[in-house]
Amino acid sequence: MNQPPKFDEKTARRVEDVYSSVDEEDQRNFVMNALGASPGERIIDIGSGPGYVLRDIAGAVGPAGRAVGVDPSEAMIDLARKRCADLKQVALSEGDALALPADEGEFDAAVITQVYEYVADIAAALSELRRVLRPGGRAVILDTDWDSLVWSARDGERAARILKAWDSHLADPHLPRTLSARLRGAGFEVERRDVFPFLNAEYDPECYSCRMLNIIVPFVIRYGDLPKQEVKAWAGELEELGREGKYFFSLNRYLFVCRNPAEA
Ligand SMILES: C[S@@+](CC[C@H](N)C(=O)[O-])C[C@H]1O[C@@H](n2cnc3c(N)ncnc32)[C@H](O)[C@@H]1O
């Protein structure tokens, strides 16, 4: 059964730590390039989390634009508010992808990174996205397909058990493979599909995958129905592989750029 994580204060801080990694920074640059934001634009960041993307958006639209962050987690809103405190063009509010606190056609563009994979009713989320975009407005969406994961392990069966339990943190751990069709079904024009690969070829405590252990381990211990020692032993094995120069991690994120058709 799927068990979305509660983005309480502790988890929000762990996500903030992961998202400060160089891997995530490179991904944000990839997303911002795809967005191509201009000064003066009004852009919504749905599921804005700790606010790193929101800050980048605010920089791109400048003081004449608007960067609006929406997230259901109070802890995430607090982190984003602190991160963007010096930027007057930023506004933040608690809200859900299924019921955005925004008017019809209010935005030129939307960014939704690592969020729709948590949402069970994608058709409803896309219909809500169309509602808040102006005719001709665009959206940049990015999600992970966890089947693209390559992670070194000595005990492959144990790793598979743990990663199967981890899959349940998302409503759909394989969303990207069906997203083009769902976007078209919702009335969007799909303009671009692309892939952003993570590659950690060494065990570096600063890298994405090593930082992610601080989220995966407690989640699987809490919800995975596996002995705590087994989960800890898996994480210990990864560190050991690192010491031996045998560590390897790779994971793909998939990017979609789509457009709300212009009015005829
Ligand atoms: C992995 S974080 C990604 C944060 C941010 N988009 C980024 O890429 O830096 C996922 C975020 O999605 C938010 N989220 C989860 N379910 C959501 C929903 N139904 N509507 C909007 N945001 C949601 C969470 O609160 C969390 O902040």
The ligand as an SDF file (V2000), in Angstrom:
LIG
                    3D

 27 29  0  0  0  0  0  0  0  0999 V2000
   10.3020   15.9660   -3.0810 C   0  0  0  0  0  0  0  0  0  0  0  0
    9.5760   17.4910   -2.6290 S   0  0  0  0  0  0  0  0  0  0  0  0
    9.9240   18.5020   -4.0730 C   0  0  0  0  0  0  0  0  0  0  0  0
    9.9960   19.9770   -3.7430 C   0  0  0  0  0  0  0  0  0  0  0  0
   10.2520   20.9340   -4.9040 C   0  0  0  0  0  0  0  0  0  0  0  0
    9.2710   20.8400   -5.9470 N   0  0  0  0  0  0  0  0  0  0  0  0
   11.6310   20.7520   -5.4970 C   0  0  0  0  0  0  0  0  0  0  0  0
   11.7750   20.1170   -6.5410 O   0  0  0  0  0  0  0  0  0  0  0  0
   12.5840   21.2640   -4.8850 O   0  0  0  0  0  0  0  0  0  0  0  0
    7.8710   17.1410   -2.8290 C   0  0  0  0  0  0  0  0  0  0  0  0
    6.9680   18.2750   -2.4020 C   0  0  0  0  0  0  0  0  0  0  0  0
    5.6570   18.0250   -2.9220 O   0  0  0  0  0  0  0  0  0  0  0  0
    4.7320   18.4620   -1.9680 C   0  0  0  0  0  0  0  0  0  0  0  0
    3.4570   17.7790   -2.2280 N   0  0  0  0  0  0  0  0  0  0  0  0
    3.1010   16.5100   -1.9200 C   0  0  0  0  0  0  0  0  0  0  0  0
    1.8290   16.2830   -2.2820 N   0  0  0  0  0  0  0  0  0  0  0  0
    1.3700   17.4360   -2.8610 C   0  0  0  0  0  0  0  0  0  0  0  0
    0.1260   17.8380   -3.4180 C   0  0  0  0  0  0  0  0  0  0  0  0
   -0.9190   17.0130   -3.4640 N   0  0  0  0  0  0  0  0  0  0  0  0
    0.0250   19.0950   -3.9080 N   0  0  0  0  0  0  0  0  0  0  0  0
    1.0850   19.9430   -3.8680 C   0  0  0  0  0  0  0  0  0  0  0  0
    2.2880   19.6070   -3.3380 N   0  0  0  0  0  0  0  0  0  0  0  0
    2.4200   18.3810   -2.8330 C   0  0  0  0  0  0  0  0  0  0  0  0
    5.3700   18.0840   -0.6240 C   0  0  0  0  0  0  0  0  0  0  0  0
    4.8100   18.7710    0.4730 O   0  0  0  0  0  0  0  0  0  0  0  0
    6.8160   18.4250   -0.8930 C   0  0  0  0  0  0  0  0  0  0  0  0
    7.1320   19.7350   -0.5230 O   0  0  0  0  0  0  0  0  0  0  0  0
  1  2  1  0
  2  3  1  0
  2 10  1  0
  3  4  1  0
  4  5  1  0
  5  6  1  0
  5  7  1  0
  7  8  2  0
  7  9  1  0
 10 11  1  0
 11 12  1  0
 11 26  1  0
 12 13  1  0
 13 14  1  0
 13 24  1  0
 14 15  1  0
 14 23  1  0
 15 16  2  0
 16 17  1  0
 17 18  1  0
 17 23  2  0
 18 19  1  0
 18 20  2  0
 20 21  1  0
 21 22  2  0
 22 23  1  0
 24 25  1  0
 24 26  1  0
 26 27  1  0
M  CHG  2   2   1   9  -1
M  END
$$$$
